[in-house]
Amino acid sequence: MQTEHRFPCAQCGAALRFAPGQDRLTCEYCGHAQDIPGLTDEDRATVLETLDYHAAVAEILPADQIEETRVTACPNCGAQVTFDEKEHASQCPFCATPVVADTGTHRHIKPQAVIPFRLTERDAHEKMNQWLKRLWFAPNGLAQYARNDRRLDGLYVPYWAFDADTTSDYQGARGTYYYVSVSDGKGGTRQERRTRWTSTSGRVARRFMDLLIMASTSLPRRYVRKLEPWTLSELELYNPQYLSGFRAEGYTVDLPDGFALAKERMAEVITEDARRDIGGDEQRVTSVRTTYADERFKHLLLPIWVAAYRYRDKSYRFVVNAQSGRVQGERPWSAWKIALAVIAALILLAGGFYLAEFA
């Protein structure tokens, strides 16, 4: 079945839409507004509890944590996006590929919390335009082409937020600087720095909290990481009213695959912890063995504005963090502008050599 997120206006019967930044549903026809009850800071910590990772992998989560929705998979990028019941054809918001709605269903772990949209579509357009103006070597007219009548899609994208206790045993070496006198070749001496290495080992421990992994492959991870940070103190309990007027992508990165990606992120931090523990002037970390305990998670929906546009038969995308306004995206390059810049640089370089030779 498809979860339908439609809320009729109490005054005129039209569909209410969530108003970014206002925590309310509004009617675009008569202006009626309906507040969405939020969580108090005191209740938030109690309600937004984490779930047991191993119970989820074993598929023994409580039934109220599972839901089934109708999804449409993009034939190009594979994104799974829930569409309104009355929509039968549209464009994929991630790559601008035409898609036709089907009747497939997706049984998945229900989102527990959501960060509501804070930026309006107009706000996102302004951020987008600022980003486009800063692009170097972009083809002429690209900014205008991407701006003209380009509708931004408001999407909630799925994330896993992982918690885990880690204990890591490492092997490595500590480098300590010392100096020796060596000949300078002119009858004198100079001080030369050298490093004395000493084998070392140790143990570091860290509790990771809310380590975010996007549970989708529809956007390049190098862009997704640069959309961070997210302010998770603004999380609200999952409520379909926040989704009214927007689309929500179903997760395509399962929980075990998401945790594997989280371990890679954890390993980066743990290696730096080991380096600090080793001390000295330089450090080498040759091996790390980590054990994990009390692994827990939350399934979150985080808001982004997405624009997908085609330029010379190729798709380009950019995304705006709908909470902070950070922008990341793909862009084409102008070969002739790059060539002119290289020629200009060579001319300046040649001119510099000429002036230096005859100075």
Secondary structure as GFF3:
##gff-version 3
##sequence-region A 1 359
A	DSSP	beta_strand	17	19	.	.	.	ID=ss1
A	DSSP	beta_strand	24	26	.	.	.	ID=ss2
A	DSSP	beta_strand	33	35	.	.	.	ID=ss3
A	DSSP	alpha_helix	41	47	.	.	.	ID=ss4
A	DSSP	beta_strand	51	52	.	.	.	ID=ss5
A	DSSP	alpha_helix	53	57	.	.	.	ID=ss6
A	DSSP	three_ten_helix	63	65	.	.	.	ID=ss7
A	DSSP	beta_strand	66	70	.	.	.	ID=ss8
A	DSSP	beta_strand	72	73	.	.	.	ID=ss9
A	DSSP	beta_strand	80	82	.	.	.	ID=ss10
A	DSSP	beta_strand	89	91	.	.	.	ID=ss11
A	DSSP	beta_strand	98	100	.	.	.	ID=ss12
A	DSSP	beta_strand	105	109	.	.	.	ID=ss13
A	DSSP	beta_strand	113	114	.	.	.	ID=ss14
A	DSSP	alpha_helix	121	133	.	.	.	ID=ss15
A	DSSP	alpha_helix	142	147	.	.	.	ID=ss16
A	DSSP	beta_strand	153	183	.	.	.	ID=ss17
A	DSSP	beta_strand	189	214	.	.	.	ID=ss18
A	DSSP	alpha_helix	221	226	.	.	.	ID=ss19
A	DSSP	three_ten_helix	232	234	.	.	.	ID=ss20
A	DSSP	beta_strand	236	237	.	.	.	ID=ss21
A	DSSP	three_ten_helix	240	243	.	.	.	ID=ss22
A	DSSP	beta_strand	247	250	.	.	.	ID=ss23
A	DSSP	alpha_helix	255	278	.	.	.	ID=ss24
A	DSSP	beta_strand	282	311	.	.	.	ID=ss25
A	DSSP	beta_strand	314	321	.	.	.	ID=ss26
A	DSSP	beta_strand	327	329	.	.	.	ID=ss27
A	DSSP	alpha_helix	335	358	.	.	.	ID=ss28
###
